[in-house]
């Protein structure tokens, strides 16, 4: 009888211990990753499943597939195998949303916060652009006394995604197509053939490690390896289940749970470059590539699986080409980067052997590419030579006849300069934006001496192009909550002269050109009437060479005028086939909501000069001095002006009581200065103005 009682006592004690709670408020039953500890942070550990990608991908050929041309679409699955949940929040622990707005000129960010615990207010930067929304990671801590506490850490940024009506965590995953390097053990260092965007997704519990059996492994970084993990692996910690959805307030992945990203989703693809040969490659998926999430293991955030391409170029048709980033007509001191199509080795006309080279000198350039995956009929690596492209280098002459000014305190200074092109005035010797253009700069009410800077810009002959689709589609308007646009690249400087929009709703709109960081580069306020369904907007936006520009509208202005984010412009939801491009000039490549939609701006008319070169800036001085007028008897002894009236010449004589700096100006009846001269360190002055050209 004693033995039986003892057995029941021991069993009941064990049963009580195993049922100690592990919750977000009570950590007594939670385990640390290190079993020797009883006080620890319960951190997530993000991984990526190779089985999900291996069993879920679709390859598309380069033509005939619409927006999927040249894409490899891939399924993604990101298990959290850590001993704590991943909890990402759009507000901090006190109910504040935090944002970053960037200065369009300096690129410097300014952080600010708004109290909005229910996440109900829309927020814009002062210039109307959408700010970056700072994300907060909530980290739970098991205390030795059984309590659970937490702390908040800024971790990356989030962006509101109006198509889905929620927040996306930025730069969450990235996909690449690579060739194995047998001499490199780290797959992340293998040569990249093609890549995709850094994707933003909503982070949520879409499955768990029991339901997604095989996706959760203790090591997903080695293809075909890793021990499968089920819910029992985490014991009571598996109960740290946040039930995370796609709320802007809180998202995440619970312990032993996983998020799933189907290949049908926007951005879940790798771009296969044209000319890529059929053959064997590897796909690599990374989660949190920028390492902004705090985890227990930062080196297992990737996976890989093999793939054999079959819809690309047959090896016997292997060709070589190169992309030009910067244009073939350069300005002195500038450069273009030439990047060859992928190969195993490269030989440029310059003798260089890297995939990309920088060009600063005029001349003819070409590249020969050898590809070990593409084999010729004899089984040798195929080789091909690209077309030849000629590069020129141009320059702009300095401004001529640069004239500064000396004025009295609170006077108006007028600086002038002339050149063979367009004159621009700056406050800085380099960088920044022009404060004015034209041959003169008028500065009223000056209080101190200032150095300004002036440049001369010359351009080559311009060519006119039309690019962009005609309007198509049956579902003409998107939902009123959506404000969108198109993303485009510019290979060489262009001017977007005009675009067409379609609407039956009159009203004011503000058209915005933003850079890749959301900074507003150009804007235009325009009234659209309803007299014609198709409306032409004359933008005249100057766009320098660059990537990921965004042409859109101002959501805040739309909200004021139409009651929601939409500009009430029509868009296309069928017949869309990106990119729309002029080779070597411009490529309209995507929308923020995927390749199946084209937003608002149709039938672009652009001007592309052969080159646009700005000279170095030269300083121009505006000197401010303290002045006394001629009515002051302590300054001037005598003043004579003759003849009066006059037709051709006006003489003046001035006698001063002391040596002084004298500034003489002649004004017309409107008070504008038409002639002026200066005499420094003089006591007696004899001067004249020629008036014969004045009218």
C-alpha positions as CSV (number, residue, x, y, z in Angstrom):
1,X,0.0,0.0,0.0
2,X,2.8,2.4,0.7
3,X,4.4,1.8,-2.7
4,X,1.1,2.6,-4.4
5,X,0.7,5.8,-2.5
6,X,4.2,6.9,-3.3
7,X,3.7,6.3,-7.0
8,X,0.5,8.3,-7.1
9,X,2.2,11.2,-5.3
10,X,5.1,11.3,-7.7
11,X,2.8,11.1,-10.7
12,X,0.6,13.9,-9.5
13,X,3.6,16.2,-8.9
14,X,4.8,15.6,-12.4
15,X,1.4,16.2,-13.8
16,X,1.1,19.5,-12.0
17,X,4.5,20.7,-13.2
18,X,3.8,19.9,-16.8
19,X,0.7,22.0,-16.7
20,X,2.2,25.1,-15.4
21,X,1.1,27.9,-17.8
22,X,3.2,29.5,-20.5
23,X,1.3,32.5,-21.6
24,X,2.0,36.2,-22.5
25,X,1.3,37.1,-18.8
26,X,2.7,34.0,-17.0
27,X,6.1,32.4,-17.9
28,X,6.2,29.8,-15.1
29,X,5.7,27.0,-17.6
30,X,7.8,28.5,-20.4
31,X,11.3,27.1,-21.3
32,X,14.4,29.0,-22.3
33,X,16.2,27.8,-25.4
34,X,19.1,27.0,-23.1
35,X,17.5,24.6,-20.5
36,X,20.1,25.6,-17.9
37,X,18.5,29.1,-17.8
38,X,15.4,30.2,-16.0
39,X,15.6,33.9,-16.9
40,X,15.8,34.7,-20.6
41,X,14.5,36.6,-23.7
42,X,12.1,34.3,-25.6
43,X,13.3,35.2,-29.1
44,X,11.9,34.1,-32.5
45,X,14.0,32.2,-35.0
46,X,12.9,32.7,-38.6
47,X,13.7,30.1,-41.3
48,X,12.6,29.4,-44.9
49,X,11.4,26.1,-46.2
50,X,13.1,24.5,-49.2
51,X,10.3,22.0,-49.6
52,X,7.8,24.8,-50.2
53,X,9.8,26.2,-53.0
54,X,10.8,22.8,-54.5
55,X,7.2,21.7,-54.6
56,X,5.7,25.0,-55.7
57,X,7.3,27.0,-58.6
58,X,6.4,27.8,-62.2
59,X,8.8,28.8,-65.0
60,X,7.7,31.1,-67.8
61,X,9.3,31.7,-71.2
62,X,10.4,35.2,-72.2
63,X,7.4,35.8,-74.5
64,X,3.7,35.0,-74.8
65,X,2.9,35.1,-71.0
66,X,1.9,38.7,-70.5
67,X,3.2,40.1,-67.3
68,X,4.8,36.8,-66.4
69,X,7.2,36.9,-69.3
70,X,10.7,35.8,-68.1
71,X,9.5,35.0,-64.6
72,X,10.1,32.1,-62.2
73,X,7.3,32.2,-59.7
74,X,8.0,30.5,-56.3
75,X,6.1,29.6,-53.2
76,X,7.5,30.7,-49.9
77,X,7.0,29.5,-46.3
78,X,8.7,31.0,-43.3
79,X,8.4,29.0,-40.0
80,X,9.3,30.5,-36.7
81,X,11.3,27.7,-34.9
82,X,12.4,29.9,-32.0
83,X,11.3,29.7,-28.4
84,X,9.4,33.0,-28.5
85,X,7.0,34.6,-30.9
86,X,7.8,37.1,-33.6
87,X,5.6,40.1,-32.7
88,X,5.7,43.2,-34.9
89,X,3.6,46.3,-34.1
90,X,2.6,49.4,-35.9
91,X,2.3,51.4,-32.6
92,X,4.5,51.5,-29.6
93,X,3.6,50.4,-26.1
94,X,2.1,53.9,-25.4
95,X,-0.2,54.0,-28.5
96,X,2.0,56.2,-30.7
97,X,2.7,55.6,-34.4
98,X,6.2,56.6,-35.5
99,X,7.1,57.8,-39.0
100,X,10.1,59.0,-41.1
101,X,9.8,61.7,-43.7
102,X,12.8,62.4,-46.0
103,X,14.0,65.8,-47.2
104,X,13.8,65.7,-51.0
105,X,17.1,67.6,-51.4
106,X,19.4,66.2,-48.7
107,X,17.7,62.8,-48.3
108,X,17.9,63.3,-44.5
109,X,15.1,61.7,-42.6
110,X,13.0,63.3,-39.8
111,X,11.3,61.1,-37.3
112,X,8.0,62.1,-35.7
113,X,5.2,60.4,-33.8
114,X,1.4,60.6,-33.6
115,X,-0.9,59.3,-30.9
116,X,-3.3,56.9,-32.6
117,X,-3.8,53.7,-30.5
118,X,-6.6,52.5,-32.8
119,X,-4.6,53.2,-35.9
120,X,-7.4,55.1,-37.6
121,X,-5.8,58.3,-38.9
122,X,-4.0,58.7,-42.3
123,X,-0.7,60.5,-42.1
124,X,1.3,62.2,-44.8
125,X,4.6,64.1,-44.9
126,X,4.5,67.9,-45.2
127,X,5.1,67.6,-49.0
128,X,2.2,65.2,-49.5
129,X,4.4,62.1,-49.8
130,X,3.7,58.9,-47.9
131,X,6.1,58.5,-44.9
132,X,7.9,55.3,-43.9
133,X,6.1,53.7,-40.9
134,X,8.5,52.5,-38.2
135,X,7.8,49.0,-37.0
136,X,8.3,47.9,-33.4
137,X,9.3,44.4,-32.4
138,X,7.9,43.3,-29.0
139,X,10.3,40.9,-27.2
140,X,9.0,38.8,-24.4
141,X,11.1,38.0,-21.4
142,X,10.7,35.0,-19.0
143,X,11.6,36.1,-15.4
144,X,12.8,33.6,-12.8
145,X,9.8,34.5,-10.6
146,X,7.4,33.2,-13.2
147,X,6.2,36.6,-14.5
148,X,6.4,37.6,-18.2
149,X,7.6,41.1,-19.2
150,X,8.3,42.6,-22.6
151,X,10.2,45.4,-24.2
152,X,9.9,47.3,-27.5
153,X,12.6,47.8,-30.1
154,X,12.4,49.7,-33.4
155,X,12.9,47.1,-36.2
156,X,12.5,48.1,-39.8
157,X,9.6,49.9,-41.5
158,X,6.1,49.0,-42.7
159,X,4.0,50.4,-45.6
160,X,0.3,50.6,-45.9
161,X,-0.9,48.5,-48.8
162,X,-4.3,49.8,-50.0
163,X,-5.0,46.9,-52.4
164,X,-5.1,44.6,-49.4
165,X,-6.1,47.2,-46.8
166,X,-3.3,46.5,-44.3
167,X,0.3,47.1,-43.4
168,X,3.2,45.2,-45.1
169,X,6.5,44.8,-43.4
170,X,9.2,46.1,-45.8
171,X,12.0,44.1,-47.2
172,X,10.7,40.9,-45.7
173,X,11.9,38.4,-48.3
174,X,14.2,38.4,-51.4
175,X,14.5,35.7,-54.1
176,X,17.5,35.1,-56.4
177,X,18.4,32.6,-59.2
178,X,22.0,31.5,-58.9
179,X,24.7,29.2,-60.3
180,X,26.5,27.0,-57.9
181,X,30.2,27.8,-57.3
182,X,31.8,24.5,-56.1
183,X,34.6,26.4,-54.5
184,X,32.3,28.6,-52.4
185,X,30.6,26.9,-49.4
186,X,28.2,29.7,-48.7
187,X,25.4,29.7,-51.2
188,X,24.7,33.4,-50.5
189,X,28.0,34.2,-52.3
190,X,27.2,32.2,-55.4
191,X,26.9,34.2,-58.7
192,X,23.5,35.7,-59.2
193,X,21.8,35.2,-62.6
194,X,18.5,36.8,-61.8
195,X,16.8,38.4,-58.8
196,X,13.5,39.7,-57.6
197,X,12.4,42.6,-55.5
198,X,12.8,42.8,-51.8
199,X,9.2,42.1,-50.9
200,X,6.9,43.6,-48.3
201,X,4.3,41.2,-46.8
202,X,1.8,41.1,-44.0
203,X,3.3,38.8,-41.3
204,X,0.8,36.4,-39.9
205,X,0.0,32.8,-38.7
206,X,-1.3,31.0,-41.8
207,X,-0.3,27.5,-40.6
208,X,1.5,25.6,-37.9
209,X,4.3,23.1,-37.9
210,X,2.0,20.2,-37.5
211,X,-0.2,21.1,-40.5
212,X,2.7,22.2,-42.6
213,X,4.6,19.0,-41.9
214,X,8.1,19.1,-43.4
215,X,8.3,22.8,-43.7
216,X,9.6,23.3,-40.2
217,X,13.1,21.9,-39.8
218,X,15.9,22.5,-37.4
219,X,18.1,23.4,-40.4
220,X,16.6,24.5,-43.7
221,X,19.9,26.0,-45.0
222,X,21.0,22.7,-46.5
223,X,18.9,21.3,-49.3
224,X,17.4,17.9,-48.6
225,X,18.5,18.0,-44.9
226,X,17.1,19.0,-41.6
227,X,15.1,17.3,-38.9
228,X,11.3,17.9,-39.1
229,X,9.9,19.7,-36.1
230,X,6.4,19.3,-34.7
231,X,4.5,21.2,-31.9
232,X,5.8,18.9,-29.2
233,X,9.4,20.2,-29.9
234,X,8.6,23.5,-28.1
235,X,6.6,22.0,-25.1
236,X,4.6,24.6,-23.3
237,X,6.1,27.4,-25.4
238,X,3.9,26.3,-28.2
239,X,1.1,28.0,-26.3
240,X,2.7,31.4,-27.0
241,X,0.2,31.7,-29.8
242,X,-0.7,35.2,-30.7
243,X,-3.2,34.2,-33.3
244,X,-1.6,36.8,-35.5
245,X,-3.5,38.3,-38.4
246,X,-2.8,41.2,-40.6
247,X,-3.7,44.0,-38.3
248,X,-1.8,47.3,-38.7
249,X,-1.6,47.3,-34.9
250,X,0.0,43.9,-34.4
251,X,1.3,41.1,-36.7
252,X,3.6,38.2,-36.2
253,X,4.4,34.5,-36.3
254,X,3.7,32.4,-33.2
255,X,6.1,29.8,-31.8
256,X,5.9,26.7,-34.0
257,X,3.8,28.5,-36.6
258,X,4.5,29.6,-40.2
259,X,3.5,32.3,-42.7
260,X,2.9,31.2,-46.3
261,X,3.4,33.3,-49.5
262,X,1.9,31.7,-52.6
263,X,3.6,32.1,-55.9
264,X,0.5,33.9,-57.2
265,X,1.1,36.9,-54.9
266,X,2.6,40.2,-56.2
267,X,6.4,40.0,-56.3
268,X,6.8,36.2,-55.6
269,X,9.0,35.7,-58.6
270,X,12.6,35.8,-59.8
271,X,13.3,37.7,-63.1
272,X,15.1,35.4,-65.5
273,X,17.3,37.7,-67.8
274,X,16.7,37.3,-71.5
275,X,19.3,35.1,-73.1
276,X,19.6,32.8,-70.0
277,X,20.3,29.3,-71.1
278,X,18.3,26.3,-70.2
279,X,20.1,24.2,-67.6
280,X,20.6,23.6,-63.9
281,X,20.4,26.5,-61.4
282,X,19.6,27.1,-57.7
283,X,16.8,29.3,-56.2
284,X,17.7,31.0,-52.9
285,X,15.1,32.6,-50.7
286,X,16.0,34.9,-47.8
287,X,13.8,36.2,-45.0
288,X,14.7,39.4,-43.2
289,X,17.8,39.9,-45.5
290,X,18.6,43.2,-43.8
291,X,18.7,41.6,-40.3
292,X,16.4,44.1,-38.7
293,X,14.5,41.5,-36.7
294,X,16.1,40.4,-33.4
295,X,16.4,36.6,-33.4
296,X,18.1,33.8,-31.5
297,X,19.9,32.7,-34.7
298,X,20.8,35.3,-37.4
299,X,22.6,32.9,-39.8
300,X,19.8,30.5,-40.8
301,X,17.4,32.9,-42.6
302,X,17.8,31.4,-46.0
303,X,17.1,28.2,-48.0
304,X,17.8,26.9,-51.4
305,X,16.6,24.3,-53.9
306,X,17.7,23.2,-57.3
307,X,15.8,23.9,-60.5
308,X,16.3,23.0,-64.1
309,X,15.1,25.7,-66.5
310,X,13.5,24.4,-69.7
311,X,11.6,27.4,-71.2
312,X,14.6,29.7,-71.9
313,X,17.3,29.8,-74.6
314,X,18.5,26.6,-76.2
315,X,22.3,26.5,-75.7
316,X,23.0,26.5,-79.5
317,X,21.3,29.9,-79.7
318,X,23.3,31.5,-76.9
319,X,23.8,35.2,-77.3
320,X,25.6,37.9,-75.3
321,X,24.4,41.5,-74.5
322,X,25.0,44.2,-71.9
323,X,22.8,46.7,-70.1
324,X,23.8,50.4,-69.9
325,X,23.1,52.3,-66.7
326,X,23.8,55.9,-67.5
327,X,23.5,56.3,-71.2
328,X,26.0,56.2,-74.1
329,X,26.4,60.0,-74.3
330,X,28.2,61.0,-71.2
331,X,29.1,64.3,-69.6
332,X,32.7,64.9,-68.6
333,X,33.4,63.4,-65.2
334,X,30.4,61.1,-65.4
335,X,30.3,57.4,-66.0
336,X,28.1,54.6,-67.2
337,X,28.0,51.1,-65.8
338,X,27.9,48.3,-68.4
339,X,26.6,44.9,-67.1
340,X,26.9,41.9,-69.3
341,X,24.4,39.1,-69.5
342,X,25.2,36.3,-67.1
343,X,28.1,34.0,-67.9
344,X,30.9,32.0,-66.4
345,X,33.6,34.4,-67.7
346,X,33.7,37.8,-69.4
347,X,36.2,39.6,-71.7
348,X,35.4,43.3,-72.5
349,X,36.9,45.3,-75.3
350,X,38.8,47.1,-72.6
351,X,40.5,43.9,-71.5
352,X,38.5,43.8,-68.2
353,X,37.1,40.5,-67.1
354,X,34.3,41.4,-64.6
355,X,30.6,41.2,-65.3
356,X,30.2,45.0,-64.9
357,X,32.6,47.8,-65.9
358,X,32.5,51.5,-65.6
359,X,32.9,53.7,-68.7
360,X,34.3,57.2,-68.6
361,X,36.0,57.6,-71.9
362,X,34.7,57.8,-75.4
363,X,35.0,54.8,-77.8
364,X,33.4,51.5,-78.9
365,X,32.6,48.9,-76.3
366,X,31.6,45.2,-76.5
367,X,31.9,42.1,-74.4
368,X,32.4,38.4,-75.1
369,X,30.6,36.1,-72.6
370,X,31.4,32.4,-72.0
371,X,28.7,30.3,-70.4
372,X,29.6,26.9,-68.8
373,X,25.9,26.0,-68.6
374,X,25.4,26.6,-72.3
375,X,27.4,24.0,-74.3
376,X,28.0,24.1,-78.0
377,X,27.4,21.1,-80.2
378,X,30.9,19.8,-79.3
379,X,30.2,20.0,-75.6
380,X,32.3,23.0,-75.0
381,X,31.1,26.1,-73.1
382,X,29.3,28.4,-75.5
383,X,30.7,31.8,-76.2
384,X,29.2,34.9,-77.9
385,X,30.1,38.5,-78.5
386,X,27.6,41.3,-77.9
387,X,26.8,44.2,-80.3
388,X,29.1,47.2,-80.2
389,X,28.0,50.4,-78.7
390,X,29.7,53.7,-79.2
391,X,30.1,56.1,-76.3
392,X,30.8,59.9,-76.5
393,X,31.9,62.3,-73.8
394,X,30.5,65.9,-73.8
395,X,31.1,69.0,-71.7
396,X,29.5,72.3,-71.0
397,X,31.3,75.6,-71.0
398,X,31.4,77.7,-67.9
399,X,29.1,80.7,-67.6
400,X,30.5,83.9,-69.1
401,X,30.2,87.6,-68.2
402,X,29.5,86.7,-64.6
403,X,28.7,89.9,-62.7
404,X,28.2,90.2,-58.9
405,X,26.7,93.2,-57.1
406,X,27.3,95.4,-54.1
407,X,24.3,96.9,-52.4
408,X,23.3,98.7,-49.2
409,X,21.7,96.9,-46.3
410,X,18.1,95.9,-47.1
411,X,18.7,96.7,-50.7
412,X,18.1,94.6,-53.8
413,X,21.0,92.8,-55.4
414,X,21.0,91.7,-59.0
415,X,23.5,89.1,-60.2
416,X,24.0,88.2,-63.8
417,X,25.6,85.5,-65.9
418,X,25.4,84.4,-69.5
419,X,26.2,81.1,-71.3
420,X,25.7,79.0,-74.3
421,X,23.0,77.0,-72.6
422,X,20.7,77.3,-69.6
423,X,21.9,79.3,-66.5
424,X,21.1,77.9,-63.0
425,X,21.7,79.6,-59.6
426,X,22.5,77.8,-56.4
427,X,23.2,78.4,-52.8
428,X,25.8,75.6,-52.6
429,X,29.0,74.9,-54.6
430,X,27.7,71.4,-55.2
431,X,24.6,69.4,-54.6
432,X,21.2,70.8,-53.8
433,X,18.6,72.1,-56.2
434,X,18.6,75.4,-58.2
435,X,17.1,78.4,-56.5
436,X,16.5,80.1,-59.8
437,X,17.2,79.9,-63.5
438,X,17.8,82.5,-66.2
439,X,20.5,85.0,-66.9
440,X,19.9,87.1,-63.7
441,X,19.1,86.5,-60.1
442,X,17.3,89.2,-58.1
443,X,17.7,89.1,-54.3
444,X,15.6,91.6,-52.5
445,X,16.0,92.8,-48.9
446,X,19.5,91.5,-48.4
447,X,21.0,91.9,-44.9
448,X,24.4,90.3,-45.2
449,X,27.0,89.4,-47.9
450,X,26.4,86.0,-49.6
451,X,28.2,83.9,-52.1
452,X,26.0,82.4,-54.8
453,X,26.9,79.9,-57.4
454,X,26.0,79.7,-61.1
455,X,26.3,77.0,-63.8
456,X,25.7,76.6,-67.5
457,X,23.8,73.5,-68.8
458,X,24.1,72.4,-72.5
459,X,22.2,69.6,-74.2
460,X,22.5,67.7,-77.4
461,X,19.9,67.2,-80.0
462,X,16.6,65.9,-78.6
463,X,14.5,63.0,-79.9
464,X,10.8,62.6,-79.3
465,X,9.2,59.3,-78.3
466,X,5.8,58.0,-77.4
467,X,5.6,55.2,-74.8
468,X,2.9,53.6,-72.7
469,X,-0.3,51.8,-73.5
470,X,-3.7,53.0,-74.7
471,X,-6.5,52.7,-72.2
472,X,-8.0,49.2,-71.9
473,X,-10.0,47.2,-69.5
474,X,-13.6,46.7,-68.4
475,X,-13.4,47.5,-64.7
476,X,-12.5,51.1,-65.2
477,X,-12.0,52.5,-61.7
478,X,-10.3,50.9,-58.7
479,X,-11.8,51.2,-55.3
480,X,-12.0,54.7,-53.9
481,X,-9.6,53.9,-51.1
482,X,-6.7,53.3,-53.6
483,X,-4.1,55.8,-54.9
484,X,-1.6,54.2,-57.3
485,X,0.6,55.0,-60.2
486,X,3.4,53.4,-62.3
487,X,7.1,52.6,-61.5
488,X,9.6,53.3,-64.2
489,X,13.4,53.4,-64.9
490,X,15.2,56.1,-67.0
491,X,18.4,55.1,-68.8
492,X,19.3,58.7,-69.8
493,X,17.9,62.1,-68.9
494,X,14.4,62.7,-70.3
495,X,11.6,65.2,-70.1
496,X,8.0,63.8,-69.7
497,X,6.2,66.3,-71.8
498,X,2.7,65.0,-71.4
499,X,0.5,62.1,-70.4
500,X,-3.1,61.2,-71.0
501,X,-5.6,60.4,-68.3
502,X,-9.2,59.3,-68.4
503,X,-12.0,60.4,-66.1
504,X,-15.6,61.6,-66.0
505,X,-15.1,63.5,-62.7
506,X,-13.8,67.1,-62.8
507,X,-11.7,68.5,-60.1
508,X,-8.2,69.5,-58.9
509,X,-5.4,66.9,-58.8
510,X,-1.8,67.1,-57.8
511,X,0.5,64.9,-59.9
512,X,3.7,63.7,-58.2
513,X,7.0,62.4,-59.4
514,X,8.8,60.5,-56.6
515,X,12.2,58.9,-56.4
516,X,12.8,55.3,-55.1
517,X,12.7,56.6,-51.5
518,X,9.4,58.4,-51.9
519,X,10.9,61.9,-52.0
520,X,8.9,64.2,-54.2
521,X,11.1,65.5,-57.1
522,X,8.4,67.3,-59.2
523,X,4.8,68.1,-58.8
524,X,2.0,69.8,-60.8
525,X,-1.4,71.1,-59.6
526,X,-3.9,70.7,-62.4
527,X,-7.6,71.1,-62.9
528,X,-9.2,68.3,-64.9
529,X,-12.6,69.3,-66.4
530,X,-15.2,66.8,-67.7
531,X,-15.6,68.3,-71.2
532,X,-13.6,65.4,-72.7
533,X,-13.2,61.9,-71.4
534,X,-9.5,61.8,-72.4
535,X,-7.5,64.6,-71.0
536,X,-3.9,65.5,-71.8
537,X,-1.8,66.8,-68.9
538,X,1.3,68.8,-69.9
539,X,3.8,67.8,-67.2
540,X,7.2,68.9,-68.5
541,X,8.9,66.9,-65.7
542,X,12.7,66.6,-66.1
543,X,13.8,63.2,-65.0
544,X,17.5,62.3,-64.7
545,X,18.8,58.8,-65.3
546,X,17.8,56.6,-62.4
547,X,15.7,53.6,-61.3
548,X,12.4,53.1,-59.6
549,X,10.8,56.4,-60.2
550,X,7.1,56.6,-59.3
551,X,4.5,58.7,-61.1
552,X,1.4,59.0,-59.0
553,X,-1.1,61.5,-57.4
554,X,-1.3,63.2,-54.0
555,X,-3.6,61.1,-51.8
556,X,-4.2,64.0,-49.4
557,X,-5.3,66.3,-52.2
558,X,-7.6,63.5,-53.5
559,X,-9.1,63.1,-50.1
560,X,-9.8,66.8,-49.8
561,X,-11.5,67.0,-53.2
562,X,-13.1,63.6,-53.6
563,X,-13.5,62.2,-50.1
564,X,-11.0,59.4,-50.4
565,X,-7.5,58.4,-51.6
566,X,-8.4,57.8,-55.2
567,X,-7.8,60.5,-57.9
568,X,-10.9,59.1,-59.8
569,X,-8.7,58.4,-62.8
570,X,-9.4,55.2,-64.8
571,X,-6.9,52.3,-64.9
572,X,-6.5,49.1,-66.8
573,X,-7.0,45.6,-65.4
574,X,-6.7,43.6,-68.6
575,X,-4.4,43.6,-71.5
576,X,-1.5,44.9,-69.4
577,X,1.9,43.7,-70.4
578,X,4.9,45.4,-68.7
579,X,7.4,46.7,-69.6
580,X,6.5,49.5,-71.9
581,X,9.8,50.9,-73.0
582,X,12.0,52.7,-75.4
583,X,15.3,50.8,-75.4
584,X,18.1,52.8,-73.8
585,X,15.7,55.6,-72.8
586,X,12.8,54.6,-70.5
587,X,11.1,51.5,-69.2
588,X,7.6,51.7,-67.5
589,X,8.0,48.4,-65.6
590,X,5.4,47.9,-62.9
591,X,2.6,49.2,-60.7
592,X,2.7,49.1,-56.9
593,X,-0.1,46.4,-57.0
594,X,1.4,44.0,-59.5
595,X,1.8,43.5,-63.2
596,X,-1.9,42.9,-63.9
597,X,-2.8,46.6,-63.4
598,X,-1.8,49.8,-65.2
599,X,-2.6,53.0,-63.3
600,X,-3.8,56.3,-64.7
601,X,-1.0,57.7,-67.0
602,X,-1.3,56.7,-70.6
603,X,0.4,57.5,-73.9
604,X,3.4,59.4,-72.6
605,X,5.1,61.9,-74.8
606,X,8.8,62.3,-73.9
607,X,11.8,64.3,-75.1
608,X,15.2,62.6,-74.7
609,X,18.2,64.8,-75.5
610,X,21.3,63.1,-76.6
611,X,23.0,64.4,-73.5
612,X,22.4,67.1,-70.8
613,X,25.7,68.4,-69.3
614,X,26.0,70.9,-66.5
615,X,29.3,72.9,-66.0
616,X,31.1,73.3,-62.8
617,X,29.6,76.0,-60.6
618,X,31.5,79.3,-60.2
619,X,31.0,81.7,-57.3
620,X,29.2,85.1,-57.6
621,X,29.5,87.5,-54.7
622,X,26.6,89.7,-53.4
623,X,28.3,92.2,-51.1
624,X,26.3,94.1,-48.6
625,X,27.6,97.4,-47.0
626,X,26.3,100.2,-44.8
627,X,25.5,103.2,-46.9
628,X,24.8,106.9,-46.5
629,X,22.6,108.8,-49.0
630,X,23.4,112.1,-50.7
631,X,21.2,114.0,-48.3
632,X,23.7,113.4,-45.5
633,X,25.8,116.7,-45.2
634,X,28.6,114.8,-43.4
635,X,29.3,112.6,-46.4
636,X,29.0,114.6,-49.6
637,X,30.3,118.1,-50.4
638,X,29.1,118.5,-54.0
639,X,27.0,116.6,-56.6
640,X,26.6,117.6,-60.3
641,X,24.5,115.7,-62.9
642,X,24.6,117.0,-66.5
643,X,23.3,117.5,-69.1
644,X,19.7,117.3,-67.9
645,X,17.7,116.4,-69.9
646,X,20.0,114.1,-72.0
647,X,19.7,111.7,-74.9
648,X,23.0,109.9,-75.2
649,X,25.2,110.4,-72.2
650,X,24.7,111.4,-68.6
651,X,27.7,112.7,-66.7
652,X,28.0,113.0,-62.9
653,X,30.6,114.5,-60.6
654,X,30.7,113.8,-56.9
655,X,33.0,115.4,-54.2
656,X,33.2,113.6,-50.9
657,X,34.5,114.8,-47.5
658,X,36.5,111.6,-47.0
659,X,37.7,108.7,-49.1
660,X,34.7,106.4,-49.5
661,X,33.2,103.5,-51.5
662,X,30.5,105.0,-53.8
663,X,27.8,103.1,-55.7
664,X,25.9,105.0,-58.3
665,X,22.8,103.7,-59.9
666,X,20.3,105.0,-62.5
667,X,16.7,104.1,-62.2
668,X,13.8,104.4,-64.6
669,X,10.4,105.9,-63.7
670,X,9.3,102.5,-62.3
671,X,12.1,102.5,-59.8
672,X,14.0,99.7,-61.6
673,X,17.8,99.9,-61.8
674,X,18.9,100.1,-65.4
675,X,22.5,101.2,-65.1
676,X,25.0,101.1,-62.2
677,X,28.7,101.6,-61.4
678,X,31.0,101.6,-58.3
679,X,34.0,103.6,-57.2
680,X,36.0,102.3,-54.3
681,X,38.2,104.4,-52.0
682,X,37.5,107.7,-53.8
683,X,37.1,111.3,-52.6
684,X,36.3,112.8,-56.0
685,X,34.4,111.0,-58.8
686,X,33.9,111.7,-62.4
687,X,31.7,109.2,-64.2
688,X,29.1,108.8,-66.9
689,X,26.4,106.5,-68.2
690,X,25.6,105.9,-71.8
691,X,21.9,106.3,-72.2
692,X,21.5,105.9,-75.9
693,X,20.2,102.3,-75.7
694,X,17.7,103.1,-73.0
695,X,14.1,103.6,-74.1
